[in-house]
Amino acid sequence: MTPSWHILGAGSLGGLWATRLFRAGVPPRVILRTPQRLADYHASGGLSLIEHDRCSLYPVAAELPDARTPISRLLVACKAYDAEAAIAELAPRLVKGADILLLQNGLGSQQAIAERWPDSRCVFVSSTEGAYREGDFRIVHAGQGHNWLGAPEGRTPPSWLAELDAAGIPYAWTDDILGKLWRKLAINCAINPLSVLHDCRNGQLLTQRTSLHRLCNELGDLLRACNQAGAAEGLEDEVLRVVEATANNYSSMYQDVRNGRRTEVSFLLGQACRTAQRQGLATPELCGLLERLQAFLRRHGLPAD
């Protein structure tokens, strides 16, 4: 019997993976945190996915963390600051050698999880897919992207990658997943905080070219100091390409702030600044941006970490 995909987090990316697996005949099960959320989910009839202005409803199975079914393949699609505690709640259900796919922004949470559950194979995922929640259990697929998957210890690609092919989930297995995650972290550090502080869509950051240039210079120095020279190459050009390609979009951090949610600043800009400090690298632009962002978050009653 083919193992089910258990998906922790019914937000934008978790819902996007769940619906695509479901319609391909690969059985996913969404794990919801509370009985009330489960009741709301059942009342909604499942997950709705909006693609090309067309909405389809998928009655994906759902359960609570304390369900008894064993978990052999877990996609963790919750926020970075929630991920470790959320997995701990499910840990008694993990079979030995379970695959844990980590779909978190930034860096730090993945390493902590891999260290805590050494008997599982942790697969790190770096995604550029565009998706957002229009409402509870309603996901809009806003832009086709790509998913890079890899294990930091460089294991053989798993056989279940064929199920991603069947589901039409665009992916590639890479032996340099940390490089991909560092690259994405750098792009997010350049774009997301500025979009929050300037209260703007991504495209309006083209008026902040000087700030972007200075940030990219420091981020490139940081990547090279962390032995990620490949991730530093052409960074500023890619940041500008992302800004232009997503000109009408709001960054994920902007959306978190607008909806009164905690941001992932500690795993993005905070991680960059802490790593620079450990490397003995001066990054006044990055650290100054972090201070301004944290002050902004405090003024708006949101956690600054």
N, C-alpha and C positions, 0 to 999 in steps of 0.2 A: 504493500500500500504506500502511495506517495505521501510523504510527510506534508502536513499543512504549513502554510506560511502564517505565523502569528505576527500581527502588526500592532505595535504599541504606539498609539497616537493616531487619532482619526482627523488630523489637521490636513494641511494642503498636500504635502508630499506623501504622507502616509496614506491618505485617501486616494491620491493619484495612483500609487502602486497597487493598492487594494483593488480598485475598480478595474484596472487593466489586467491584473492577474485573474480576477473573477470572470471577466468576459472571455478570457482565453481558456477557461475550464480548469484553471489551477486554483485549488481551494484555499482562499485566505480566511483568517479569522481575526477580526478587529478586537483588541482588548481595550475596554473602557474603564475608567477609574472608579466610578461609583454606581450604585443601583439606580440613582436618578438619571445619570447620563445614559445608562443602558435602556431605561424606560423611554427616555426622549428619543434615543436612536430607533427603538422599535416603533415608536409612534411616527417617525419620519419615513419608515419603510425601507431604510437602508442609506446608502451613500449616493448622492447625486453628483454626476460629473458633467460639467458644461464644456463642450469643445466645439469650436466654430459656430458659436451661438445656438448649439443644439444641446438640450439637457436630457440625460439618460439616468434612470434610477437603477441601482444595482443592490439587490438584497443580500449583501455580504453578511455572513454569520458574525455574531458579536458575543462577547462573554466578559466576565469580570476577572480581575487578577487572581482570585482564589478558586477559579474553575480547576477541575482535576485533570484535564487533558494534558499530557506531557508536551513539552515544547522542544522541538529539535531544530527549528529555524525561526529566528526572531528578528524582525525588522524594527529597529528602535527609531521612531520618527518624532519623538518629543524633543523639547528644547534641551540644549546642552546642560543647563543647570538642573534639569529634572531627571536626566537620563540614568545616572547611577542609582539613585533612590528608586526609580521606577523598576529597574531590572532587579534590584534587591527584593522587591515585593514579589517578583515572579520566580526568584532563584530556586525555590524548592521544586518547581516544575521543569527546570532545565535538565534535559538528559545529558549524560556525559558526552562530551564532544559536540555539543550543540553549536550551530552557527549563529552568531550574533552580528547582524549588520547594523552599523552605526552611521546614521544619516544626520549627524549634528554639524552645525556651523562651527568654524573656528577650530582650535586645538586645545587639548588638555583633558576634556571629558573622555575622549576615546582611549587615551593612554591609561587613565585611571581605571576604566572598565576592564581593559585587557589585563591589567595587573591584578585586579580583584577576582576575575574569573579565568584563571589560567587553563582550566580544563575545557574551556570552550574555544572555538576558533572565532576570533573577532575580525570581522571584515570591515575596513573603513571605506566609507562612500563619500565621494565629492560630487555634488550634483549642481548642474547649471539649469535645471528645468525650471520653467516659470509656472508657478501655481499659487493661488491664494484662495482663502475661504470667503465665499460670498455670504455665508451664514452657517449655522450649525449643520454639519454633515452635507454641505453644498460646496463643491470645489470647482474652481474655474481653472482650466488648463490654459494659461496665458501665453505660453511660448515654448516651442520645442527646444529642448536642451540635450544634455548628455550626462551620463552617470559614469564616473570612474570608480572602479572597485579594486581593492587590493588588501593584502594582509601585510602588516609591517615586517613580519619575519620572512616574507617572500614564499609562502606555501604554494603548492600546485593549485591552479584554478579549480573550483568545485564543480561537480557535475550538474548542480542545479542551475547553472548559468543558462542551460538550454531552456529553462522555464521562462527566463527573462526574454529570450528570443521569441518564444511562443506568445508572450504577452505584449510584444512590441515595445518593450522598455529599452530605450537606447543606452548601450553600455559598452565599456571596454574594461578588460582586466589589465592592471598595470603592476609592474614590479616597483614602481616609484610613487606609491599612493601618498607618501608623506610630502613629496614634492608638489603633487596636485593640491593637497590640503593647504600647504603653505602658500601656494600661488593664489588660491581662492581667498585665504585669510587676508593676504595683502590687498587684493582687489576690494574686499569688503571694508577693510580698514580705511582705504582711500575714499570710498564712495559713501558708505552708510552713515558715519557720524556727521559728515558735511551736509548730507540731505536732511538730517534731523535739525541741525543747528540753523540751517538756512530755510527750513520749512518748505522744501521744494521737491518736485519730481526729479528723477535722475538727470534728465536732459538739461535742466537749468544749471547744473554744476559746470557746464561748459563756460559759464561766466566766472568760474573759480579756477581758471587754469594755473595761476601762480601757486595757489594752495595745493592743487593736485600734483604739480611738478615737485614741490618741496617734499610732500608726503611720499611720493613715489621714489625720490632719491633716497630718503631714509629707509623706506621699506626694502629697497634693493640692497642697501648696505646690510640691513638686518638679515635678509635671506642669504647673502653671501657669507656672513659671519656664522650662519647655522648650516653651512655646507649645502646650501640650496641654490647654487649659482644658476642652475637651469631655470628655477622658478623666478629668478630675478631678471632674466633676459627678456627685453622688450616689455617690461611691466607697464610703464607709463602708456605706451601705445595701446596695450590691451585694455587698460583702465578707460582710456578715451573711447575705444571701440565699444566697450560695455555700456558706457554712459550714453553713447549715440544709439546703440541697438535697443536700449531700454528707456529711451528718452521720455516716454509717456508713463512709465511705471514709477511707483513709490518703492523705495528700498524696504527690505524686511524689517530693519530697525525702525524706520519711519512708521511703518504700519503698527509695530508693537507699541510705540509711543502714542500714536493716535488712538489706539484702542485701550490705552491704560494698562498695557501688559509689561512685565519685566523684560528687559532687553538681554541680549547675549554679550553685552559689552565686555564682561570679564574674560570671555573665551575668544574675543576678537581683538579689539584695541588694547584691552588690559593684558592679554596674553603677549601681544607684540611688545608692549612696554616692559613687562616683567622679563621677557627673554632678552631684550636689549640690555637691561640692567645687569643680568647675569653674565652677559657677554662683555660687559664693560664698554658698551657702545653708547655714545651720546646721541639721543634722538629728541631734540627739543621740540620739533614740530609735532611728532607723535604724542609726546608726553603733554605738551600744551593742549593739543586737541582732546586728549583724554580728560584733562582737568576741566576744560570747558564743557565737555559732554556730561561729565559727572555732576557738575554744578547745575546744568540744565535739567538733568533727571531729578535731582533733589528738589529743585523748584517746582517740578511737576508731580511731586509726591511718589516718584518711582525709585526702586532700588538703584543705587549707583554702582553695584558690582554685578 
